[in-house]
Amino acid sequence: MKIIIVRHGKTEWNTLKKAAGQVDIPLIEEGIEQAKETREKLKNIPIDLIITSPLIRAKQTAEIINEERNLPIIVDERIIERDLGIYEGMPNTEDIFNEIRYYTKNVPVEGGEDCQTYTKRVFAFLDDIIKKYQGNYETILICSHGFFLRSASWYFNGLPDENEKVVRIKNCQIDIYKVNSK
């Protein structure tokens, strides 16, 4: 089984370099174009099922990717973006915002989720969908958010160590993982 994970397209807050977290904001025209480009990149890859975050930016991206496929899209609350608490709306260039990205530092987030708590949520979701769908579907597409892609990479590649480097996740970034057979 393959799991393809796509980050949503660009929003106004991405342009303004503001941390969106769970704020529900739509794609801008550039984000819609990014989603269309992603649809083209994935057009020759068979996909059996699409699962998306409930936030509009992820749902719009999933719907655009799905336009020529007409697959079922499951909206799953468990893959909503990380709750950034007091940091939502803050410029994502502030030092503290960079600090909360690190798994190893696990900086507390007032009114939100720390990195390790969020990562556990992502791991539980991935465990669940692999258990539920492996053997029934060849390829599942998940449309979510930057923190989800980062946590999913740790799920498939191992948790970071003290030499952790934070890699920025691009809008409409596509990560593909092969899940080993049962």
Secondary structure, DSSP 8 states (H G I E B T S, - for coil): -EEEEEE---BHHHHTTB--TT----B-HHHHHHHHHHHHHHTTS---EEEE-SSHHHHHHHHHHHTTT---EEE-GGGS----GGGTTSBTTSHHHHHTT-TTT----TTS--HHHHHHHHHHHHHHHHHHHBTTBSEEEEEE-HHHHHHHHHHHH----TT-------TT-EEEEE----
